[in-house]
Amino acid sequence: MKKREHRICALCKNLEVIEQGREFPGIADTEYAVFRCKIFGWSNREDYLMDSEPARAFAKQEAFDCERWEGWTPD
């Protein structure tokens, strides 16, 4: 099966946000979110610094193709 780049965790219905906020109130550069995969149970924290370096690092990553990925369907 060919890898499909859109089968990433951020677009999967099995990913849930379990916490989000700011380290320092009123400072947008300190926003974060903690995600959890309902299938595999792992969690990850993403810090959203307003910097282009994280975007460049993400663009260099190899495509991820999760065998348990499920897309969203309209209600």
N, C-alpha and C positions, 0 to 999 in steps of 0.2 A: 504494500500500500504506500502510495506517495504521501510524503508529509504535507500537511495543509497548514500554512502559517497562521491561519485564523483560529486554529484549535488551541488557543492559549487560555490559561487559567482565567484571565480577566474577563473573558467572554463566555465562561462556562457557568451553567446554572448551579453547579455544585460548589461554587466558591461563595462564601458568605463573609460579610464584614462583621467582626466581633467587637471591634473597638475603633474609634476614630476621634481625632481632636487635634489640639495644638499643645506643644510642650510649654509654650509661653503664650497666654491669652493675648489676642490682638496682633500677634506677629505671624503673618501668613507663611513666611518661610519655614515655620516650625510645624506645619501640618503633617499628620501621620495617619496611617490606617493599619489595622491588624486584620489579616484575612485568614480564613480557615477553609480547607478542603473537606467537604462533608464525606467524601468517599475514602480518602487516604488518611485523614485526621491531622495532617501537618498544618502548621500555621506559619505565617511570615509577616513581618512588619515592614511596611514601606514608608519611608520618610520622603516627603515631597518638597525638597529644597528647590527653590526657583533658580535652577542652574541647568545649562544645556549639557553638561558632562554626563549625567545619568541617561539622557536620551541617546547620546552617542554610544554609550556602553551597551544599552539595550539593542540598538540597531545592529551591533556586531554579533549578537548572540545567534546561535544556531536555532532553527525552527524547532519548536517543541510540539510533539504530537501525542497527547494523552489518550490512551485506549479507553478511558472512562469519560471522556469529554461529552457533554450534552449541551446542545444549544438551547437558547430560550425560545419558547413558543408564545405567541400572543394569547392573552386570556380571553 
